[in-house]
Amino acid sequence: MQSVITESLLIRVTDVPNLSPSVLTGYHRPMSLRKTALNAVHREFGGKMVEFAGWEMPVQYQGALKEHLAVRQAVGVFDVSHMGQLEIVGKDALTVAQKVTSNDISRLKDEQAQYSAFLNPNGTFIDDIVVYRINSQHIFICVNAANREKDYQWLERKKQGDVQIQDSSDAYVLLAIQGPQSEALLQQLTDVDLSQIRYYRFTHGSVAGGHALISRTGYTGENGFEIYISPEKAEPTWRELFRVGEPLGVTAAGLAARNTLRLEMCYALYGNDIDDTTSPLESGLGWIVKLDKPDFIGQESLREQKKQGLQRKLIGFEMVDRGIARDHFPVFVEQTCVGEVTSGSFSPSLKKNIGLTYLPIEKAEIDQLFHVEIRGKRLQARVVEKPFLKKQKE
């Protein structure tokens, strides 16, 4: 779950050494932008700063390929503080949260998280989100950076009963520690027994001497953690992670590596793979929709879509012919343009050119061949099983 403003490419590959152009779409030169508490530290660490969803963020440090492989093989640390944090607080918090989200929060225990969505009445995405159930009167929600204000205003309009909607985004710095060595790294900075935190569970504790919400979540497909800390603790925590993590091969990782890591796992990207024109059923996210729970926004539209049958489906593909299918390249089935590549890149782990796109449901079967137009040539691609990279969650 990572938002990106997908506009025209405004920086050349030569501006960011060792970075494939396929992962640059949507990144721009910084102008008047928001900055995280670690902005100066990123520059110190060699971060190449670009615009990302209204923020100045590091797209890479030592190279996207090296950072990607470091996360797969050792451990990488990401600053993802641009993400928004909204809170629903009050006696009716659970009732309101159930109404505005597609998944079933009532199935969660306290200190359990869940991938979910805010949906329009027509069943399409307002945003994809991670919901943290602190307790029945306190629901904490991580939203995409570009959707923070929109989501807050939407929740304000939908609230009812005894609840308050709070935008707490500026109160948190969010760090993602991801990779096979993530637990060994973070355990050195906390008394919390990390081995007891199961996937999509969280707890509160001390990290590097400051209070933190510690969750076993992430956007890479690797074992890992995300920690919410105060802005004043951001720099000392970052430095401690790199001090104790040096023997483990810790690497600072930017948004370019984060993008290729999530693509290998077929994790949806809001603004590319999902948006207000796509439904969870079409995008392969039907599992975050609980049609049997009490009334929620978008429920009836999704029931009708399921009854009528899908017209299209988000599929994963590999290029058969040589070429990188980048975001927004046209997609053709039997000489007819049926859409565009929603996400596409070279896969550092698999050494293949991969991507996601929507195909007509009758053309979405495994091994179906189609074409992607790359620099004026229509090159062959093949539908493959998702995800591209098979990983075991812990």
Backbone torsions as a table, in degrees:
resi	resn	phi	psi	omega
1	MET	NA	94.8	178.4
2	GLN	-143.9	124.0	-176.8
3	SER	-83.2	152.0	176.4
4	VAL	-150.0	141.5	174.8
5	ILE	-85.7	109.9	-172.7
6	THR	-94.2	85.7	176.5
7	GLU	-115.8	-167.1	-175.9
8	SER	-68.0	150.7	179.6
9	LEU	-71.7	122.6	-175.7
10	LEU	-115.8	-0.7	175.6
11	ILE	-125.1	141.7	-178.3
12	ARG	-81.3	156.7	177.7
13	VAL	-59.5	-34.7	-179.0
14	THR	-66.7	-18.1	176.7
15	ASP	-72.9	-26.1	-178.3
16	VAL	-127.6	92.1	-174.5
17	PRO	-56.8	145.8	174.3
18	ASN	67.4	15.0	-178.3
19	LEU	-110.6	124.5	177.1
20	SER	-63.6	139.0	179.9
21	PRO	-63.6	-20.0	-177.3
22	SER	-67.4	-20.2	-178.5
23	VAL	-101.6	8.2	-177.3
24	LEU	-97.0	-14.9	-177.1
25	THR	-56.6	127.3	-179.8
26	GLY	97.5	-10.7	178.6
27	TYR	-98.8	138.3	-174.2
28	HIS	-135.4	166.2	176.0
29	ARG	-65.9	139.7	-179.2
30	PRO	-67.7	138.5	174.2
31	MET	-122.4	-120.4	176.5
32	SER	-93.8	96.7	-168.5
33	LEU	-129.2	160.1	171.7
34	ARG	-69.9	151.3	179.1
35	LYS	-128.8	141.9	175.8
36	THR	-79.5	168.9	-179.5
37	ALA	-65.3	-13.5	-177.1
38	LEU	-104.2	13.6	-174.8
39	ASN	-54.3	-49.1	-178.4
40	ALA	-66.1	-35.1	179.5
41	VAL	-66.5	-39.6	177.9
42	HIS	-59.5	-42.0	178.5
43	ARG	-64.3	-40.7	177.5
44	GLU	-60.6	-36.9	-178.9
45	PHE	-83.4	3.6	177.7
46	GLY	89.6	17.1	-178.4
47	GLY	-64.7	134.7	172.8
48	LYS	-87.7	111.6	-170.8
49	MET	-92.2	131.6	179.8
50	VAL	-138.8	168.7	175.6
51	GLU	-79.5	134.8	-179.9
52	PHE	-148.3	107.6	177.4
53	ALA	54.9	38.3	178.2
54	GLY	86.3	4.4	-178.9
55	TRP	-119.1	153.6	169.9
56	GLU	-91.8	114.3	-172.0
57	MET	-133.8	155.8	176.6
58	PRO	-79.4	119.9	177.8
59	VAL	-83.3	-29.0	174.7
60	GLN	-165.3	166.4	177.1
61	TYR	-118.6	-74.3	-177.7
62	GLN	-97.4	-4.6	-177.5
63	GLY	133.7	132.7	-175.6
64	ALA	-61.0	-38.5	-179.1
65	LEU	-64.5	-47.1	-179.9
66	LYS	-62.2	-41.3	-178.7
67	GLU	-68.0	-40.4	177.5
68	HIS	-58.9	-50.5	-177.3
69	LEU	-68.9	-29.9	176.8
70	ALA	-63.5	-39.2	178.4
71	VAL	-68.0	-39.5	179.3
72	ARG	-69.4	-32.1	-171.1
73	GLN	-107.4	-24.5	-175.6
74	ALA	-138.4	-99.8	179.5
75	VAL	-161.1	138.0	175.8
76	GLY	-125.9	152.0	178.3
77	VAL	-119.8	126.5	179.4
78	PHE	-113.5	140.0	165.8
79	ASP	-92.9	112.4	178.8
80	VAL	-120.8	38.1	-176.7
81	SER	-70.9	-8.3	175.9
82	HIS	-71.8	-19.1	177.3
83	MET	-61.5	150.0	-178.5
84	GLY	-96.0	152.4	176.3
85	GLN	-126.6	116.8	178.1
86	LEU	-114.7	146.0	-178.1
87	GLU	-128.9	137.1	173.8
88	ILE	-110.0	115.1	-171.7
89	VAL	-128.1	135.6	176.9
90	GLY	139.0	174.9	-176.0
91	LYS	-58.3	-34.5	-177.0
92	ASP	-101.7	20.6	-176.2
93	ALA	-59.2	-45.8	-177.9
94	LEU	-64.4	-40.9	179.6
95	THR	-61.3	-45.8	179.7
96	VAL	-66.1	-44.1	-179.7
97	ALA	-61.8	-38.1	177.3
98	GLN	-63.7	-37.6	-178.1
99	LYS	-68.1	-36.9	-171.1
100	VAL	-98.6	-3.0	179.3
101	THR	-119.5	154.9	-174.1
102	SER	-85.6	-29.0	179.9
103	ASN	-84.3	177.6	-173.7
104	ASP	-108.2	98.9	-178.1
105	ILE	-68.8	-24.8	-179.5
106	SER	-64.5	-18.4	178.1
107	ARG	-80.6	-12.2	-178.8
108	LEU	-82.7	144.1	167.3
109	LYS	-89.8	164.1	173.2
110	ASP	-57.2	143.9	-177.7
111	GLU	65.4	36.8	173.5
112	GLN	-129.7	142.7	-177.5
113	ALA	-114.2	168.8	-173.9
114	GLN	-158.2	136.2	172.3
115	TYR	-79.7	135.6	-174.1
116	SER	-155.0	-165.3	-179.4
117	ALA	-153.5	149.4	161.7
118	PHE	-92.1	129.7	-177.9
119	LEU	-120.9	150.8	170.5
120	ASN	-75.5	165.2	175.8
121	PRO	-57.2	-26.5	178.6
122	ASN	-84.6	6.0	173.4
123	GLY	85.4	12.2	178.0
124	THR	-102.7	166.7	-170.9
125	PHE	-75.0	128.0	159.1
126	ILE	-85.3	-40.4	177.9
127	ASP	-169.1	154.7	167.3
128	ASP	-103.2	143.1	-164.3
129	ILE	-142.4	164.8	167.4
130	VAL	-117.6	125.4	-177.9
131	VAL	-102.3	128.7	175.9
132	TYR	-112.3	120.8	177.1
133	ARG	-90.4	100.4	174.1
134	ILE	-68.9	-51.5	170.5
135	ASN	-163.9	-175.3	-173.8
136	SER	-67.5	-15.8	179.8
137	GLN	-110.5	11.3	-178.2
138	HIS	-149.9	104.8	179.1
139	ILE	-113.5	122.7	-176.0
140	PHE	-108.3	129.9	-171.9
141	ILE	-129.4	127.1	174.5
142	CYS	-95.1	124.6	-176.2
143	VAL	-120.2	164.7	178.7
144	ASN	-69.0	145.2	-173.6
145	ALA	-56.5	-45.9	-176.2
146	ALA	-69.8	-15.9	-175.4
147	ASN	-105.0	3.6	-172.9
148	ARG	-54.1	-55.6	-177.4
149	GLU	-67.2	-41.6	179.1
150	LYS	-59.9	-46.6	-179.4
151	ASP	-64.0	-41.0	179.5
152	TYR	-61.4	-47.6	-179.2
153	GLN	-63.7	-37.0	179.3
154	TRP	-65.8	-43.3	177.8
155	LEU	-63.7	-38.8	177.6
156	GLU	-59.5	-39.7	-179.8
157	ARG	-72.0	-26.7	-174.8
158	LYS	-97.0	-7.5	-176.4
159	LYS	-68.4	152.9	177.5
160	GLN	-156.5	154.6	179.9
161	GLY	76.3	-152.2	-175.4
162	ASP	-91.1	81.4	177.9
163	VAL	-144.6	155.7	168.9
164	GLN	-125.3	141.4	175.1
165	ILE	-104.1	124.9	-177.5
166	GLN	-121.3	132.6	170.2
167	ASP	-95.9	103.0	-175.1
168	SER	-103.3	15.5	-171.8
169	SER	-55.4	-40.8	-175.9
170	ASP	-74.0	-8.7	-179.1
171	ALA	-88.4	-4.5	-174.1
172	TYR	-128.4	146.3	161.2
173	VAL	-110.5	133.4	-177.3
174	LEU	-115.6	118.7	177.5
175	LEU	-113.7	137.3	175.9
176	ALA	-110.6	120.9	178.3
177	ILE	-109.3	109.3	-167.2
178	GLN	-129.8	138.6	175.2
179	GLY	134.0	169.5	-177.3
180	PRO	-57.1	-28.1	-178.7
181	GLN	-98.2	11.2	-175.0
182	SER	-63.8	-40.9	-179.6
183	GLU	-68.7	-41.6	178.6
184	ALA	-61.9	-35.2	178.6
185	LEU	-71.1	-56.4	-174.2
186	LEU	-66.5	-30.8	-178.1
187	GLN	-61.2	-26.0	179.6
188	GLN	-71.4	-14.3	-176.0
189	LEU	-112.8	6.7	-178.3
190	THR	-144.4	150.4	173.9
191	ASP	-87.0	-9.9	177.2
192	VAL	-67.1	133.2	176.6
193	ASP	-77.0	97.6	-174.6
194	LEU	-64.7	-25.5	-179.4
195	SER	-65.7	-17.5	-179.8
196	GLN	-89.4	-6.9	178.0
197	ILE	-89.7	111.3	-179.5
198	ARG	-79.7	168.7	-179.6
199	TYR	-58.2	131.8	-177.3
200	TYR	60.2	34.9	167.4
201	ARG	-118.6	164.7	179.8
202	PHE	-151.2	167.8	176.1
203	THR	-154.0	174.3	175.4
204	HIS	-110.1	144.3	179.1
205	GLY	-174.8	-172.9	-179.5
206	SER	-97.4	133.9	173.3
207	VAL	-127.8	120.8	-179.7
208	ALA	52.6	36.9	175.6
209	GLY	85.1	4.0	178.7
210	GLY	-127.4	155.7	-179.3
211	HIS	-67.8	143.4	-178.9
212	ALA	-149.1	149.0	162.7
213	LEU	-93.6	122.4	-175.5
214	ILE	-113.0	118.4	-179.4
215	SER	-124.8	143.9	175.2
216	ARG	-91.3	79.8	-179.2
217	THR	-140.5	174.9	177.8
218	GLY	167.4	178.3	-172.1
219	TYR	-128.8	26.8	-175.2
220	THR	-120.7	-18.1	-174.3
221	GLY	89.0	-4.4	178.3
222	GLU	-96.8	161.2	167.9
223	ASN	-58.4	138.1	-178.7
224	GLY	-179.7	178.4	-176.5
225	PHE	-136.6	154.0	169.4
226	GLU	-123.7	132.7	-177.8
227	ILE	-122.1	131.7	175.3
228	TYR	-100.1	119.5	-178.3
229	ILE	-132.2	170.3	179.5
230	SER	-77.7	150.6	179.9
231	PRO	-56.2	-36.1	-178.3
232	GLU	-69.4	-19.2	177.9
233	LYS	-95.3	-0.6	-173.4
234	ALA	-62.7	-53.7	-175.9
235	GLU	-64.9	-48.9	178.9
236	PRO	-62.1	-35.0	178.2
237	THR	-66.7	-45.9	177.7
238	TRP	-55.8	-47.4	-177.2
239	ARG	-66.3	-36.4	177.3
240	GLU	-66.7	-39.1	177.9
241	LEU	-59.3	-39.8	-178.7
242	PHE	-80.9	-26.4	176.8
243	ARG	-68.4	-53.1	-177.0
244	VAL	-78.3	-19.2	-176.7
245	GLY	-89.6	-5.5	-177.3
246	GLU	-57.2	-44.1	178.3
247	PRO	-65.5	-18.5	-178.8
248	LEU	-92.3	-2.6	179.8
249	GLY	82.4	30.7	-177.9
250	VAL	-63.5	140.7	-178.2
251	THR	-133.8	137.5	170.5
252	ALA	-73.0	131.6	-175.2
253	ALA	-123.7	139.5	-177.4
254	GLY	-103.4	-174.2	-173.9
255	LEU	-70.1	-26.4	178.2
256	ALA	-65.4	-45.2	177.3
257	ALA	-65.6	-39.2	178.4
258	ARG	-58.7	-37.6	-179.0
259	ASN	-68.4	-45.3	-179.5
260	THR	-71.5	-32.2	176.1
261	LEU	-63.1	-46.7	-178.0
262	ARG	-69.8	-32.7	179.9
263	LEU	-66.2	-40.3	178.0
264	GLU	-58.7	-28.8	179.1
265	MET	-92.9	-1.9	-177.1
266	CYS	61.2	34.0	172.9
267	TYR	-77.4	129.7	-174.4
268	ALA	-67.8	145.4	177.2
269	LEU	-115.4	118.0	179.4
270	TYR	-65.6	136.1	-176.8
271	GLY	96.4	-18.3	176.0
272	ASN	-116.4	-69.6	-174.5
273	ASP	-85.2	-28.1	178.8
274	ILE	-136.0	146.4	176.8
275	ASP	-166.3	-162.7	-175.1
276	ASP	-79.6	10.2	172.7
277	THR	-110.1	-2.6	-176.3
278	THR	-121.7	148.0	179.2
279	SER	-106.3	160.2	176.2
280	PRO	-59.4	-32.4	-179.0
281	LEU	-67.6	-41.9	179.3
282	GLU	-67.6	-33.9	-172.7
283	SER	-90.1	6.5	179.5
284	GLY	78.9	16.5	-179.9
285	LEU	-110.2	28.0	177.9
286	GLY	-59.0	-22.9	-179.1
287	TRP	-69.7	-15.8	176.3
288	ILE	-94.6	8.6	177.7
289	VAL	-113.7	120.0	178.4
290	LYS	-108.3	90.1	-175.3
291	LEU	-66.6	-15.6	-178.2
292	ASP	-91.5	-3.2	178.5
293	LYS	-80.8	164.5	178.9
294	PRO	-56.1	163.6	-171.6
295	ASP	-42.5	126.5	172.2
296	PHE	-135.9	159.4	-175.8
297	ILE	-64.9	126.1	-179.0
298	GLY	96.4	-7.6	-173.6
299	GLN	-60.7	-48.5	-175.9
300	GLU	-64.6	-39.9	178.7
301	SER	-63.1	-39.7	179.4
302	LEU	-70.4	-35.9	175.4
303	ARG	-61.4	-40.9	-179.6
304	GLU	-69.0	-40.6	178.5
305	GLN	-62.9	-41.2	178.1
306	LYS	-64.9	-38.9	179.6
307	LYS	-66.3	-43.3	-177.2
308	GLN	-75.8	-25.4	-177.8
309	GLY	96.5	144.6	-178.3
310	LEU	-72.8	146.0	176.3
311	GLN	-97.7	-22.0	-179.2
312	ARG	-149.4	169.1	-175.3
313	LYS	-152.1	140.6	175.5
314	LEU	-78.9	120.5	-176.7
315	ILE	-119.7	158.8	171.9
316	GLY	-99.6	144.7	-179.6
317	PHE	-141.2	155.7	170.0
318	GLU	-114.3	144.9	174.3
319	MET	-74.0	132.0	173.7
320	VAL	-85.3	-50.1	174.3
321	ASP	-79.7	160.9	-177.3
322	ARG	-75.2	124.0	179.6
323	GLY	158.5	148.4	178.0
324	ILE	-96.4	120.5	178.7
325	ALA	-85.5	97.1	-176.2
326	ARG	-85.6	165.6	179.7
327	ASP	-50.8	134.2	173.1
328	HIS	79.8	1.7	175.7
329	PHE	-68.4	140.3	-177.7
330	PRO	-64.0	145.7	179.9
331	VAL	-118.3	133.1	-176.5
332	PHE	-124.1	138.0	170.1
333	VAL	-123.2	117.4	179.4
334	GLU	51.1	51.6	175.5
335	GLN	72.2	0.3	179.4
336	THR	-105.9	129.3	177.1
337	CYS	-74.2	119.7	-175.6
338	VAL	-110.5	1.3	-179.9
339	GLY	155.1	-150.0	-178.6
340	GLU	-145.7	163.0	173.5
341	VAL	-65.4	125.6	178.6
342	THR	-85.9	-35.3	173.8
343	SER	-147.3	136.1	178.9
344	GLY	-155.7	143.9	-178.2
345	SER	-169.6	170.1	164.6
346	PHE	-77.0	135.6	178.1
347	SER	-91.5	110.7	179.4
348	PRO	-62.5	-32.5	-178.1
349	SER	-75.9	-38.8	-173.6
350	LEU	-100.0	-12.0	-178.1
351	LYS	57.8	40.5	178.1
352	LYS	-133.2	159.7	173.7
353	ASN	-94.2	119.9	-171.1
354	ILE	-127.6	168.1	177.0
355	GLY	-173.3	175.6	176.3
356	LEU	-125.5	145.5	174.8
357	THR	-160.6	161.3	173.5
358	TYR	-92.6	130.6	174.7
359	LEU	-121.2	153.2	172.4
360	PRO	-53.9	141.0	-171.1
361	ILE	-56.6	-33.0	-178.9
362	GLU	-76.5	-9.6	179.3
363	LYS	-113.8	16.4	-172.3
364	ALA	-103.8	14.0	-178.9
365	GLU	-76.0	153.3	177.1
366	ILE	-57.1	137.2	-179.9
367	ASP	78.9	0.2	173.8
368	GLN	-61.1	133.9	178.0
369	LEU	-97.5	143.7	175.2
370	PHE	-153.4	-173.4	-175.9
371	HIS	-129.5	145.7	172.6
372	VAL	-117.0	131.0	179.0
373	GLU	-84.1	116.8	-177.9
374	ILE	-124.0	113.8	-179.2
375	ARG	51.0	46.3	175.0
376	GLY	84.1	-4.1	179.2
377	LYS	-113.9	138.5	177.8
378	ARG	-92.0	110.8	-176.3
379	LEU	-107.1	147.2	-172.7
380	GLN	-79.6	140.3	175.6
381	ALA	-132.8	162.0	-177.4
382	ARG	-133.4	136.3	175.7
383	VAL	-69.2	132.3	179.0
384	VAL	-129.2	168.1	178.8
385	GLU	-68.8	147.0	174.4
386	LYS	-103.4	150.4	-8.0
387	PRO	-75.7	167.7	178.3
388	PHE	-65.6	-41.9	-178.7
389	LEU	-108.4	124.9	-178.6
390	LYS	-90.8	116.9	179.8
391	LYS	-126.3	147.1	176.5
392	GLN	-95.4	123.6	175.6
393	LYS	-75.0	148.0	176.9
394	GLU	-99.9	NA	NA
